[in-house]
Amino acid sequence: MAMTRRITKIFGVTALLVLGGCGAKDDAPATKGGPVSLRRLTEPEYRQIVADVFGTTIKVPGRFEPDIRENGLIAVGTARESVAGAGFEQYDLTARGIADQVVDETHRTSLIPCKPALASARDDSCAAQFLSRAGRLLYRRPMTEGELSTQVKDAGDSADKLGDFYAGLSNSLAGMLVSPQFLFREEVAEADPDAVGQKRLDAYSKAERLSFFLWDSAPDTALLDAAQKGELESDSGLRRQVDRMIASPRLSAGVRAFFSDMLGFDGFAALAKDPQIYPKYNSEVSADAQEQTLRTLTDLLVTHDGDYRDIFTTRKTFLNRLLGSIYGVPVAARTGWEPHEYPPNDPRAGILMQISFLSLHSHPGRSSPTIRGKALREIFLCQKVPDPPGNVNFNLVNDTKNPAFHTARSRLTAHITQDSCAGCHRIMDPVGLAMENFDSAGGFRTTENDAPIITSGEIDGATFDDASGFVRAVHDLPAAPLCFVNRLYSYGAGRPAAKGEAEWLNFQEKQFASTGYKVPELMRRIATSKAFYRVSTPGTEAGQPNTKLSLAGTAIPTETGK
């Protein structure tokens, strides 16, 4: 299918996410649904789908345009994105590279379920077998008759022209990989038979939302089969699929994807440190630092079903030799990772004291209490900190050699005498100064310019004397788990919570607390809630054309019966 120039997307907002046990009494405050969504696949989602459908030996060449972060999450920003110009050209090149690998002599035997009568000619029957099966997984629903016949015709016409069945099949598959039906997660609404006048996601949209939420990938065959049979419309059928998916090792991949988004790990792509000051820090350290944090989180929250709040205080983590050399910890394993537990008197505890957080939220050549404090407030406490005024003079803060101000604490104290700076700095600096024992690359220190570093302070009424006391204070902040519920909600729904959902969010945080702040259980309650799949406004009706997806600026009807 020939496609050129660009894909354009009308902005959409995703459906409301509400928690509540499926098949059990739901005492959560009533809420209204939101509109159906249209979200662009993120690059990790794209890569994971290709691996799931065609296997891990199929390589995805190149890189895509960076995603937009909105309200703290890329998952929200993807509902505000389009693909145009160079971005589409990269998708096209990537699609052709993938399709050529799928049909090459190494992979065709295992990935194509039939052989053509003649390798040098078209074979519509064989093409239909492959394209129908692949299309169901790529589009996250069965292909319509019109879609399949178009793809089979494209494959046949190309085969006739090139004298090669597999080349024709590759062209058709490449067209599918750049189609809006693959690149965008388009949700479809239908009337809710159990609630007069209300709407819900249709079965395939439900399966899609569920799979990306729990696994960060498209629905597998079992989930698509359940959608096709109508099993997801019953409490017991939905619960069976959710239980299966949460019990799967793939839940860890879904949790990793969520935290990668929440923690802003996409920022590492542009992160650099001054090599003169931090000679050990490089791109390998950046990658390993992210991996350390994600291993710490999944081990605590998924493997051991631990308390979410313990991410701030846990002394258990994983190290390899490279990170060990920066942390000053001996690592026995020559390659790979090994578990490590810091002793009680060690200043490092929790993910805030790991290189990933410390280095990402610092300047290239020095640490930044202000940046770190802002990051903690916004990421973990959902407290928006205003940007500084445009006319602020940062010379005093940046002058680390000033003989009158040896430490960051003294420089910041002098800086905030400016009235325009004092308000915001009072909520950022005391938090960030608690982490000043760690430099821009995450290395430990006790002095700056030969002056002792003082890390005592206060956060939201809780005082602390050192870094260990600080992370315990963060652990006990009521805002931390409430923020997490809010973040998880926004991640699954693809939009920030509405004002009218505050009471519901507070209720869910109490439920989260009553179950020991267990993350898989919170995800289960989300995924089995009927309200998670309800929409409040008329969306794309099943069987009606939708013109939200377009190519080259021209609206094209897409069959959305799903």
C-alpha positions as a printed NumPy array, in Angstrom:
array([[  0.   ,   0.   ,   0.   ],
       [  1.712,   3.176,  -1.153],
       [  1.87 ,   5.905,   1.511],
       [  3.919,   9.085,   1.299],
       [  4.633,  12.348,   3.081],
       [  3.106,  12.213,   6.534],
       [  0.562,  10.952,   9.06 ],
       [ -1.554,  13.527,  10.862],
       [ -3.468,  12.947,  14.066],
       [ -6.448,  14.739,  15.549],
       [ -5.864,  15.224,  19.27 ],
       [ -7.789,  12.796,  21.465],
       [ -8.127,  12.205,  25.171],
       [ -8.335,   8.779,  26.697],
       [-11.104,   7.199,  28.688],
       [-11.536,   7.511,  32.426],
       [ -9.748,   5.097,  34.707],
       [-11.623,   4.049,  37.836],
       [-10.644,   1.42 ,  40.333],
       [-13.021,  -1.152,  41.708],
       [-13.095,  -4.89 ,  42.143],
       [-14.721,  -6.766,  39.292],
       [-17.56 ,  -8.929,  40.544],
       [-17.377,  -7.376,  44.03 ],
       [-19.065,  -4.413,  45.66 ],
       [-17.456,  -1.182,  44.538],
       [-17.713,   1.517,  47.199],
       [-15.64 ,   4.031,  45.239],
       [-17.218,   7.447,  44.691],
       [-19.093,   7.679,  41.402],
       [-17.235,   9.257,  38.498],
       [-17.985,  10.054,  34.88 ],
       [-16.012,   8.596,  31.995],
       [-13.796,  10.447,  29.549],
       [-13.572,  10.384,  25.756],
       [-11.936,   7.626,  23.763],
       [ -8.285,   8.163,  22.966],
       [ -5.999,   8.125,  19.974],
       [ -2.376,   7.704,  21.066],
       [  0.779,   7.264,  19.058],
       [  2.897,   4.237,  19.877],
       [  6.024,   5.124,  21.8  ],
       [  9.322,   3.831,  20.47 ],
       [  9.619,   1.183,  23.252],
       [  6.058,   0.025,  22.527],
       [  6.819,  -0.182,  18.801],
       [  9.946,  -2.234,  19.411],
       [  8.203,  -4.544,  21.867],
       [  5.326,  -5.254,  19.479],
       [  7.754,  -6.159,  16.694],
       [  9.58 ,  -8.53 ,  19.054],
       [  6.301, -10.093,  20.232],
       [  4.92 , -10.61 ,  16.726],
       [  8.038, -11.569,  14.786],
       [ 10.591, -12.58 ,  17.415],
       [ 13.598, -10.972,  19.035],
       [ 15.919, -11.781,  16.116],
       [ 14.136,  -9.171,  13.994],
       [ 16.019,  -5.933,  14.505],
       [ 14.338,  -2.534,  14.504],
       [ 16.748,  -0.175,  12.705],
       [ 17.08 ,   3.528,  13.44 ],
       [ 15.559,   5.85 ,  16.   ],
       [ 12.278,   7.761,  16.033],
       [ 11.414,  11.343,  16.858],
       [ 11.396,  12.006,  20.622],
       [  8.068,  11.737,  22.375],
       [  6.358,  14.633,  24.125],
       [  6.147,  14.629,  27.929],
       [  2.986,  16.183,  29.335],
       [  1.811,  16.327,  32.944],
       [  4.912,  14.377,  33.87 ],
       [  4.268,  11.41 ,  31.545],
       [  4.992,  10.461,  27.95 ],
       [  1.895,   8.255,  28.184],
       [ -0.132,  11.476,  28.382],
       [  1.906,  13.295,  25.744],
       [  1.309,  10.631,  23.092],
       [ -2.302,  11.804,  22.86 ],
       [ -0.938,  15.13 ,  21.597],
       [  1.419,  13.841,  18.921],
       [  1.412,  13.542,  15.144],
       [  3.889,  12.164,  12.638],
       [  5.096,  14.346,   9.797],
       [  7.952,  14.92 ,   7.363],
       [ 11.214,  13.341,   8.487],
       [  9.402,  11.411,  11.205],
       [  7.291,   9.534,   8.68 ],
       [ 10.304,   8.894,   6.476],
       [ 12.013,   7.241,   9.444],
       [  8.947,   5.097,  10.07 ],
       [  8.96 ,   4.112,   6.402],
       [ 12.65 ,   3.146,   6.416],
       [ 12.202,   1.216,   9.638],
       [  9.152,  -0.621,   8.308],
       [ 10.96 ,  -1.693,   5.155],
       [ 13.925,  -2.908,   7.175],
       [ 11.669,  -5.006,   9.408],
       [  9.604,  -6.407,   6.538],
       [ 12.691,  -7.433,   4.561],
       [ 13.999,  -9.376,   7.57 ],
       [ 10.665, -11.142,   8.12 ],
       [ 10.613, -12.563,   4.573],
       [ 14.337, -13.276,   4.186],
       [ 15.589, -16.843,   3.921],
       [ 16.576, -16.923,   7.585],
       [ 13.101, -16.098,   8.929],
       [ 10.487, -16.948,   6.286],
       [ 10.233, -20.612,   7.206],
       [  9.298, -19.898,  10.814],
       [  7.303, -16.688,  10.318],
       [  5.317, -17.374,   7.16 ],
       [  2.852, -20.261,   7.659],
       [  2.791, -21.361,   4.018],
       [  4.862, -21.592,   0.866],
       [  3.822, -20.02 ,  -2.425],
       [  3.165, -22.252,  -5.406],
       [  5.966, -20.377,  -7.155],
       [  8.436, -18.134,  -5.356],
       [  8.603, -15.989,  -8.494],
       [  4.865, -15.255,  -8.73 ],
       [  1.954, -13.997,  -6.673],
       [  0.047, -16.377,  -4.435],
       [ -2.954, -14.597,  -2.946],
       [ -3.964, -17.522,  -0.762],
       [ -0.592, -17.793,   0.955],
       [ -0.305, -14.024,   1.258],
       [ -3.731, -13.864,   2.892],
       [ -2.752, -16.485,   5.486],
       [  0.299, -14.54 ,   6.575],
       [ -1.147, -11.037,   6.374],
       [ -4.327, -11.984,   8.22 ],
       [ -2.421, -13.501,  11.13 ],
       [  0.184, -10.744,  11.301],
       [ -2.419,  -8.015,  10.826],
       [ -4.512,  -9.232,  13.743],
       [ -1.54 ,  -8.781,  16.058],
       [ -0.25 ,  -5.54 ,  14.546],
       [ -3.663,  -3.832,  14.408],
       [ -4.669,  -5.311,  17.779],
       [ -7.905,  -6.599,  16.228],
       [ -8.932,  -8.74 ,  13.232],
       [ -8.427,  -7.04 ,   9.91 ],
       [-11.625,  -6.125,   8.099],
       [-12.339,  -7.801,   4.769],
       [-11.555,  -4.537,   3.009],
       [ -8.232,  -4.11 ,   4.789],
       [ -7.14 ,  -7.683,   4.114],
       [ -8.166,  -7.649,   0.444],
       [ -6.241,  -4.395,  -0.056],
       [ -3.094,  -5.801,   1.511],
       [ -3.321,  -9.058,  -0.443],
       [ -3.792,  -7.114,  -3.668],
       [ -0.784,  -4.89 ,  -2.873],
       [  1.342,  -7.963,  -2.19 ],
       [  0.212,  -9.614,  -5.425],
       [  0.665,  -6.538,  -7.587],
       [  4.177,  -6.036,  -6.21 ],
       [  5.007,  -9.699,  -6.748],
       [  3.866,  -9.44 , -10.376],
       [  5.984,  -6.36 , -10.922],
       [  9.103,  -7.678,  -9.17 ],
       [  8.743, -11.339, -10.11 ],
       [  9.173, -12.297,  -6.435],
       [  6.431, -13.463,  -4.041],
       [  8.45 , -12.595,  -0.938],
       [  9.373,  -9.138,  -2.191],
       [  5.682,  -8.468,  -2.772],
       [  4.812,  -9.726,   0.695],
       [  7.528,  -7.503,   2.167],
       [  6.087,  -4.417,   0.454],
       [  2.624,  -5.137,   1.788],
       [  3.883,  -5.767,   5.325],
       [  5.907,  -2.54 ,   5.231],
       [  2.729,  -0.686,   4.306],
       [  0.961,  -2.151,   7.318],
       [  3.808,  -1.069,   9.602],
       [  3.419,   2.576,   8.559],
       [ -0.369,   2.553,   8.588],
       [ -2.281,   4.619,  11.163],
       [ -3.97 ,   1.409,  12.295],
       [ -0.603,   0.192,  13.572],
       [  1.14 ,   3.421,  14.61 ],
       [ -1.775,   4.768,  16.637],
       [ -3.748,   3.191,  19.44 ],
       [ -7.265,   4.105,  18.388],
       [-10.002,   3.312,  20.889],
       [-13.6  ,   2.618,  19.839],
       [-16.73 ,   3.175,  21.941],
       [-19.949,   1.202,  21.925],
       [-23.208,   1.365,  23.863],
       [-23.021,  -0.205,  27.323],
       [-25.848,  -2.779,  27.556],
       [-25.619,  -2.699,  31.355],
       [-25.955,   1.076,  31.656],
       [-28.614,   2.829,  29.579],
       [-27.307,   5.929,  27.846],
       [-23.668,   5.224,  28.668],
       [-20.815,   3.923,  26.573],
       [-17.855,   1.649,  27.097],
       [-14.815,   0.588,  25.135],
       [-15.48 ,  -2.196,  22.685],
       [-13.873,  -5.593,  23.308],
       [-10.719,  -5.032,  21.252],
       [-10.163,  -1.537,  22.644],
       [-10.566,  -3.024,  26.106],
       [ -7.996,  -5.709,  25.348],
       [ -5.622,  -3.098,  23.94 ],
       [ -5.868,  -0.785,  26.951],
       [ -5.465,  -3.716,  29.326],
       [ -2.39 ,  -5.099,  27.571],
       [ -0.517,  -1.814,  27.266],
       [ -1.31 ,  -1.034,  30.897],
       [ -0.015,  -4.339,  32.293],
       [  2.563,  -5.421,  29.69 ],
       [  3.456,  -2.274,  27.721],
       [  2.693,  -4.113,  24.493],
       [ -0.132,  -5.165,  22.209],
       [ -2.566,  -7.92 ,  23.236],
       [ -1.328, -11.468,  22.751],
       [ -3.317, -14.15 ,  20.935],
       [ -5.027, -15.38 ,  24.118],
       [ -6.296, -11.896,  24.98 ],
       [ -7.474, -11.243,  21.422],
       [ -9.274, -14.593,  21.443],
       [-10.991, -13.637,  24.695],
       [-12.082, -10.342,  23.15 ],
       [-13.376, -12.077,  20.037],
       [-15.416, -14.558,  22.105],
       [-16.943, -11.819,  24.254],
       [-15.26 , -13.121,  27.398],
       [-13.958,  -9.694,  28.401],
       [-17.526,  -8.456,  28.794],
       [-18.124, -10.736,  31.796],
       [-16.609, -10.143,  35.219],
       [-15.238, -13.669,  35.439],
       [-13.801, -13.626,  31.916],
       [-12.073, -10.311,  32.455],
       [-10.735, -11.439,  35.81 ],
       [ -9.288, -14.615,  34.287],
       [ -7.323, -12.628,  31.737],
       [ -6.12 , -10.052,  34.275],
       [ -5.016, -12.774,  36.686],
       [ -3.186, -14.549,  33.849],
       [ -1.404, -11.387,  32.817],
       [ -0.439, -10.323,  36.341],
       [  0.93 , -13.815,  37.017],
       [  3.055, -13.585,  33.864],
       [  6.74 , -12.581,  33.989],
       [  5.746,  -9.894,  31.495],
       [  4.203,  -7.865,  34.315],
       [  7.738,  -6.86 ,  35.262],
       [  8.191,  -5.401,  31.779],
       [  5.009,  -3.384,  32.235],
       [  6.126,  -2.083,  35.634],
       [  9.549,  -1.195,  34.224],
       [  7.898,   0.739,  31.405],
       [  5.722,   2.689,  33.83 ],
       [  8.625,   3.686,  36.059],
       [ 10.832,   4.546,  33.081],
       [  8.123,   7.001,  32.093],
       [  7.394,   8.305,  35.59 ],
       [ 11.091,   8.813,  36.392],
       [ 11.759,  10.576,  33.085],
       [ 14.449,   8.174,  31.927],
       [ 14.068,   9.455,  28.364],
       [ 16.092,  12.413,  29.648],
       [ 19.231,  10.253,  29.669],
       [ 19.382,  10.493,  25.865],
       [ 20.599,  14.083,  26.185],
       [ 22.487,  13.735,  29.48 ],
       [ 26.202,  14.552,  29.557],
       [ 28.771,  15.112,  32.289],
       [ 31.974,  17.13 ,  32.206],
       [ 34.631,  14.488,  31.399],
       [ 37.324,  16.522,  33.166],
       [ 35.416,  16.436,  36.443],
       [ 33.738,  13.022,  36.103],
       [ 36.008,  10.882,  33.891],
       [ 34.215,   7.637,  34.789],
       [ 30.795,   8.862,  33.7  ],
       [ 29.744,   7.894,  30.177],
       [ 26.793,   6.508,  28.229],
       [ 27.428,   3.021,  29.617],
       [ 27.143,   4.35 ,  33.155],
       [ 23.868,   6.09 ,  32.207],
       [ 22.422,   2.845,  30.839],
       [ 23.567,   0.801,  33.827],
       [ 22.227,   3.403,  36.275],
       [ 18.768,   3.13 ,  34.749],
       [ 18.965,  -0.652,  34.826],
       [ 19.979,  -0.638,  38.487],
       [ 16.941,   1.429,  39.451],
       [ 14.519,  -0.64 ,  37.362],
       [ 15.898,  -3.88 ,  38.819],
       [ 15.566,  -2.453,  42.311],
       [ 11.951,  -1.444,  41.704],
       [ 10.76 ,  -4.665,  40.076],
       [ 12.51 ,  -6.835,  42.657],
       [ 10.892,  -4.931,  45.52 ],
       [  7.442,  -4.321,  44.053],
       [  6.831,  -7.327,  41.792],
       [  9.107, -10.186,  42.84 ],
       [  8.648,  -9.572,  46.571],
       [  5.286,  -7.744,  46.386],
       [  6.667,  -5.067,  48.686],
       [  5.373,  -1.775,  50.047],
       [  5.577,   0.999,  47.441],
       [  6.86 ,   3.481,  50.036],
       [  9.922,   1.3  ,  50.589],
       [ 11.345,   2.422,  47.243],
       [ 12.645,   5.424,  49.213],
       [ 14.298,   3.444,  52.012],
       [ 15.256,   0.007,  50.704],
       [ 18.904,  -0.92 ,  51.118],
       [ 18.619,  -3.803,  48.671],
       [ 19.679,  -3.214,  45.097],
       [ 21.735,  -4.702,  42.252],
       [ 25.214,  -3.734,  41.09 ],
       [ 27.648,  -4.578,  38.335],
       [ 31.37 ,  -3.875,  38.323],
       [ 31.091,  -0.548,  36.55 ],
       [ 28.591,   0.896,  39.026],
       [ 30.466,  -0.682,  41.904],
       [ 33.548,   1.319,  40.95 ],
       [ 31.548,   4.557,  41.212],
       [ 29.744,   3.595,  44.406],
       [ 32.988,   2.341,  45.927],
       [ 31.531,  -1.109,  46.489],
       [ 33.392,  -4.337,  45.59 ],
       [ 31.453,  -6.479,  43.109],
       [ 32.46 , -10.129,  42.843],
       [ 30.805, -10.875,  39.506],
       [ 33.077, -10.054,  36.557],
       [ 30.086,  -9.659,  34.261],
       [ 26.399,  -9.122,  34.832],
       [ 24.562,  -8.095,  37.958],
       [ 24.591,  -9.285,  41.524],
       [ 22.34 ,  -8.399,  44.486],
       [ 23.76 ,  -6.009,  47.039],
       [ 22.509,  -4.692,  50.374],
       [ 23.952,  -1.542,  51.89 ],
       [ 24.736,  -1.78 ,  55.627],
       [ 22.614,   0.226,  58.098],
       [ 25.252,   2.93 ,  58.505],
       [ 25.662,   3.529,  54.761],
       [ 24.257,   6.876,  53.543],
       [ 22.731,   5.255,  50.462],
       [ 19.17 ,   4.032,  50.749],
       [ 16.358,   3.955,  48.209],
       [ 16.245,   5.053,  44.602],
       [ 16.766,   8.753,  45.407],
       [ 20.343,   7.951,  46.375],
       [ 21.057,   5.965,  43.218],
       [ 23.072,   7.318,  40.31 ],
       [ 20.049,   7.431,  38.014],
       [ 18.219,  10.078,  40.041],
       [ 21.304,  11.94 ,  41.251],
       [ 22.963,  12.285,  37.84 ],
       [ 19.826,  12.953,  35.822],
       [ 18.884,  15.865,  38.069],
       [ 22.211,  17.692,  38.172],
       [ 24.269,  20.019,  36.031],
       [ 27.039,  18.623,  33.792],
       [ 29.767,  19.846,  36.138],
       [ 28.131,  20.092,  39.553],
       [ 25.216,  18.906,  41.623],
       [ 22.049,  20.974,  41.968],
       [ 19.958,  20.913,  45.145],
       [ 17.368,  23.028,  43.385],
       [ 16.968,  20.696,  40.411],
       [ 16.897,  17.617,  42.641],
       [ 14.391,  19.192,  45.007],
       [ 12.169,  20.207,  42.102],
       [ 12.355,  16.704,  40.633],
       [ 11.361,  15.051,  43.887],
       [  8.446,  17.425,  44.383],
       [  7.105,  16.989,  40.867],
       [  7.826,  13.304,  40.21 ],
       [  7.062,  11.697,  43.557],
       [  4.736,  14.199,  45.252],
       [  2.875,  15.564,  42.19 ],
       [  3.562,  19.135,  43.32 ],
       [  4.093,  21.531,  40.423],
       [  6.999,  23.94 ,  41.015],
       [  6.864,  27.15 ,  38.903],
       [  9.708,  27.891,  36.517],
       [ 12.051,  30.703,  37.606],
       [ 11.405,  34.25 ,  36.343],
       [ 13.287,  35.13 ,  33.188],
       [ 15.345,  37.874,  34.829],
       [ 16.853,  35.821,  37.672],
       [ 20.605,  36.223,  38.146],
       [ 22.202,  32.823,  38.789],
       [ 25.815,  34.05 ,  38.946],
       [ 26.096,  33.617,  42.693],
       [ 24.727,  30.067,  42.621],
       [ 26.94 ,  29.049,  39.704],
       [ 30.166,  30.437,  41.18 ],
       [ 31.467,  27.36 ,  42.987],
       [ 34.848,  29.024,  43.586],
       [ 33.506,  32.015,  45.48 ],
       [ 35.678,  32.237,  48.634],
       [ 32.782,  33.628,  50.657],
       [ 30.409,  30.751,  49.867],
       [ 32.091,  27.342,  49.91 ],
       [ 29.026,  25.083,  49.718],
       [ 25.83 ,  24.934,  47.71 ],
       [ 23.893,  25.578,  50.925],
       [ 25.68 ,  28.872,  51.563],
       [ 25.366,  30.006,  47.946],
       [ 21.649,  29.221,  47.846],
       [ 21.051,  30.916,  51.179],
       [ 22.551,  34.098,  49.752],
       [ 20.689,  33.7  ,  46.45 ],
       [ 17.21 ,  33.472,  47.926],
       [ 17.481,  36.86 ,  49.554],
       [ 15.935,  37.963,  46.255],
       [ 12.183,  38.144,  46.917],
       [ 11.295,  36.704,  43.499],
       [ 13.297,  33.542,  44.274],
       [ 12.556,  32.862,  47.928],
       [  9.129,  31.212,  47.638],
       [ 10.024,  28.431,  45.228],
       [ 13.487,  27.828,  46.664],
       [ 12.033,  27.222,  50.116],
       [ 10.167,  24.167,  48.845],
       [ 12.991,  22.879,  46.634],
       [ 16.306,  23.6  ,  48.322],
       [ 15.849,  21.949,  51.744],
       [ 14.871,  18.758,  49.913],
       [ 17.728,  18.897,  47.447],
       [ 20.325,  19.834,  50.061],
       [ 19.58 ,  16.537,  51.823],
       [ 21.228,  14.87 ,  48.817],
       [ 24.295,  17.121,  48.65 ],
       [ 26.576,  14.346,  49.913],
       [ 26.344,  13.051,  46.333],
       [ 27.98 ,  14.821,  43.421],
       [ 26.664,  15.255,  39.887],
       [ 27.731,  11.736,  38.903],
       [ 26.391,  10.115,  42.076],
       [ 29.741,   9.829,  43.858],
       [ 29.809,  10.244,  47.65 ],
       [ 31.521,  13.171,  49.359],
       [ 31.478,  14.847,  52.771],
       [ 32.935,  18.236,  51.863],
       [ 32.765,  20.875,  49.141],
       [ 35.724,  23.211,  48.737],
       [ 37.038,  21.736,  52.001],
       [ 33.928,  22.887,  53.881],
       [ 31.688,  20.267,  55.531],
       [ 28.399,  19.518,  53.77 ],
       [ 25.36 ,  19.816,  56.049],
       [ 22.361,  17.728,  54.988],
       [ 19.861,  18.399,  57.765],
       [ 16.557,  19.986,  56.877],
       [ 12.792,  19.733,  56.744],
       [ 10.183,  18.498,  54.282],
       [  6.493,  19.249,  54.727],
       [  6.802,  19.487,  58.493],
       [  9.087,  16.473,  58.968],
       [ 12.635,  17.279,  60.097],
       [ 15.758,  15.198,  59.453],
       [ 19.459,  15.325,  60.287],
       [ 20.961,  13.441,  57.372],
       [ 20.215,  11.567,  54.15 ],
       [ 18.95 ,   8.486,  56.002],
       [ 16.5  ,  10.589,  57.976],
       [ 15.483,  12.378,  54.805],
       [ 14.454,   9.23 ,  52.915],
       [ 12.537,   7.997,  55.966],
       [ 10.669,  11.3  ,  55.996],
       [  9.808,  10.964,  52.298],
       [  8.697,   7.356,  52.931],
       [  6.139,   8.608,  55.466],
       [  4.76 ,  11.549,  53.481],
       [  1.018,  11.02 ,  52.779],
       [  1.479,  12.774,  49.435],
       [  3.828,  10.083,  48.09 ],
       [  1.37 ,   7.152,  47.71 ],
       [ -1.432,   9.495,  46.658],
       [  0.829,  10.841,  43.928],
       [  1.659,   7.305,  42.836],
       [ -2.027,   6.41 ,  42.469],
       [ -2.471,   9.593,  40.455],
       [  0.524,   8.804,  38.231],
       [ -0.612,   5.227,  37.619],
       [ -4.098,   6.458,  36.784],
       [ -2.76 ,   8.988,  34.273],
       [ -0.402,   6.422,  32.752],
       [ -3.197,   3.923,  32.102],
       [ -5.755,   6.489,  30.987],
       [ -3.392,   8.623,  28.928],
       [ -4.598,  11.864,  30.479],
       [ -4.349,  13.724,  33.796],
       [ -7.094,  13.293,  36.355],
       [ -9.994,  15.71 ,  36.084],
       [-10.969,  18.012,  38.952],
       [-14.068,  15.947,  39.658],
       [-11.975,  12.829,  40.277],
       [-10.168,  14.063,  43.399],
       [-12.565,  12.272,  45.762],
       [-12.193,   9.064,  43.783],
       [ -8.399,   9.303,  43.827],
       [ -8.42 ,   9.822,  47.59 ],
       [-10.607,   6.741,  47.999],
       [ -8.266,   4.647,  45.873],
       [ -5.252,   5.817,  47.854],
       [ -6.993,   4.583,  51.012],
       [ -7.593,   1.226,  49.342],
       [ -3.94 ,   1.179,  48.311],
       [ -2.962,   1.775,  51.94 ],
       [ -5.334,  -0.882,  53.281],
       [ -3.647,  -3.553,  51.148],
       [ -0.137,  -2.592,  52.265],
       [  0.666,  -0.373,  49.283],
       [  1.021,  -3.404,  46.984],
       [  1.486,  -2.311,  43.383],
       [  0.315,  -5.501,  41.574],
       [ -2.903,  -5.459,  43.617],
       [ -3.503,  -1.829,  42.7  ],
       [ -2.972,  -2.685,  39.043],
       [ -5.366,  -5.626,  39.376],
       [ -8.09 ,  -3.388,  40.81 ],
       [ -7.618,  -0.953,  37.97 ],
       [ -7.649,  -3.616,  35.28 ],
       [-10.758,  -5.433,  36.576],
       [-12.848,  -2.333,  37.103],
       [-15.739,  -1.829,  34.705],
       [-15.292,   1.903,  35.063],
       [-11.785,   1.616,  33.572],
       [-13.401,   0.843,  30.214],
       [-16.317,   3.279,  30.328],
       [-16.403,   6.423,  28.194],
       [-18.603,   9.442,  28.751],
       [-18.876,  11.046,  25.328],
       [-19.944,   9.634,  21.977],
       [-16.801,   8.156,  20.506],
       [-16.206,   6.36 ,  17.259],
       [-19.22 ,   4.123,  16.829],
       [-18.535,   0.558,  15.811],
       [-19.065,   0.103,  12.091],
       [-19.002,   3.813,  11.282],
       [-16.18 ,   5.504,   9.364],
       [-13.721,   7.533,  11.386],
       [-11.678,  10.345,   9.881],
       [ -9.348,  11.003,  12.793],
       [ -6.476,   9.307,  10.961],
       [ -5.101,  10.895,   7.82 ],
       [ -2.185,  10.75 ,   5.428],
       [ -0.672,  13.649,   3.497],
       [ -3.203,  15.945,   5.177],
       [ -6.17 ,  14.167,   3.543],
       [ -8.725,  12.454,   5.757],
       [ -9.209,   8.794,   4.933],
       [-12.105,   6.687,   6.242],
       [-10.992,   3.765,   8.377],
       [-13.241,   0.867,   9.2  ],
       [-13.539,   0.757,  12.973],
       [-15.759,  -2.217,  13.58 ],
       [-12.847,  -3.924,  15.272]])
